[in-house]
Amino acid sequence: MSGPTFDLTGRVALVTGAGQGVGVGIAEALASRGAAIAVNDLHADRAEHTAGALRDGGARALAVAFDIRSPQEVAAGVAAVESGLGPVDVLVNNAGVPIEMGIAPILQSDPAEWGPLVDTNFYGSLHCVRAVAPGMVDRGWGRIVQISSAAGSVGIRLGVGIYGGAKAGIEGALRHLAVELGRTGVTVNSLALGLMGNVDDPATVHMARGVPVGRLGLPADAGAAVVYLASPEASWMTGQTIHLDGGATTG
Ligand SMILES: NC(=O)c1ccc[n+]([C@@H]2O[C@H](COP(=O)([O-])OP(=O)(O)OC[C@H]3O[C@@H](n4cnc5c(N)ncnc54)[C@H](O)[C@@H]3O)[C@@H](O)[C@H]2O)c1
């Protein structure tokens, strides 16, 4: 009996901000389906650590350190991926938490902290899209997955209003891109994550009580969903924001 295999053998995936956290789970999941992984991070040592672990597990992986907020750095980084692994077939815009990120209600937030949030989540994601999407269109196949947040769709009292606004902004722009690229073989979707956290961490256990399934998300949860969105089987899925949050947002 034949069925979906979510096979990514021969594909090259670029995962931004994959030096730690959610991006590591995404990189591992894509590698498990056969993709070669370009591991980006602002910090070269983090990117190299993730890439080394993937290579130890038998994957093709390359560390590419660059700041997604710089179009010049993004262009050079993508060129390095193309010469090291091949053209990028799958882009996962995962980097989204700038080091400058503070937590504050909007009216108490410092406008000096707004820029990095928008530069990373909105402009940074678009710089990466512009660097890889034309090649995807030329080759007639591509997958763009934006890692977003529930904060982009619902109001919450966590002091992440500007961050949520930046996430909503990139989701909106990418909906347009999905339609513009609708006939090209390139799909564009956003994955809006709920609170992620270590299941054993006492600091986050209390937060899990409000989540219908009773736990916070894990990098592997995000990885599994990205595998689907990146797969050949997901060719009819585009322009969507998919909520992956243990049921925390249902409206
Ligand atoms: N952690 C959560 O609870 C949560 C919830 C919802 C959504 N998300 C989203 O998931 C994604 C990953 O979050 P995380 O918690 O793993 O973050 P993290 O901060 O743990 O790791 C992200 C990595 O991105 C890198 N990075 C930051 N700015 C960068 C830049 N300009 N260029 C390149 N790399 C950069 C950092 O160096 C870091 O290694 C983000 O888009 C975030 O908004 C996270």
The ligand as an ORCA input file, in Angstrom:
! r2SCAN-3c Opt
* xyz 0 1
  N      10.041     29.708     22.831
  C       8.718     29.935     22.769
  O       7.965     29.776     23.754
  C       8.104     30.361     21.460
  C       6.713     30.518     21.390
  C       6.133     30.896     20.187
  C       6.939     31.141     19.081
  N       8.292     31.002     19.182
  C       9.105     31.282     17.998
  O       9.958     30.170     17.735
  C      11.154     30.650     17.115
  C      12.365     30.114     17.851
  O      12.304     30.539     19.195
  P      13.269     29.966     20.325
  O      12.514     30.052     21.600
  O      13.857     28.676     19.928
  O      14.408     31.104     20.334
  P      15.861     31.087     20.966
  O      16.154     32.492     21.352
  O      15.974     30.014     21.994
  O      16.814     30.655     19.761
  C      16.775     31.309     18.542
  C      18.153     31.443     17.924
  O      18.003     32.467     16.957
  C      19.222     33.170     16.877
  N      18.988     34.510     16.321
  C      18.419     35.576     16.937
  N      18.436     36.637     16.122
  C      19.025     36.226     14.964
  C      19.345     36.882     13.748
  N      19.068     38.180     13.589
  N      19.949     36.181     12.759
  C      20.252     34.877     12.935
  N      19.971     34.192     14.075
  C      19.363     34.876     15.080
  C      19.717     33.240     18.294
  O      21.138     33.437     18.314
  C      19.288     31.890     18.859
  O      20.358     30.931     18.826
  C      11.063     32.168     17.091
  O      10.594     32.611     15.828
  C      10.037     32.466     18.156
  O       9.392     33.694     17.916
  C       8.894     30.612     20.335
*
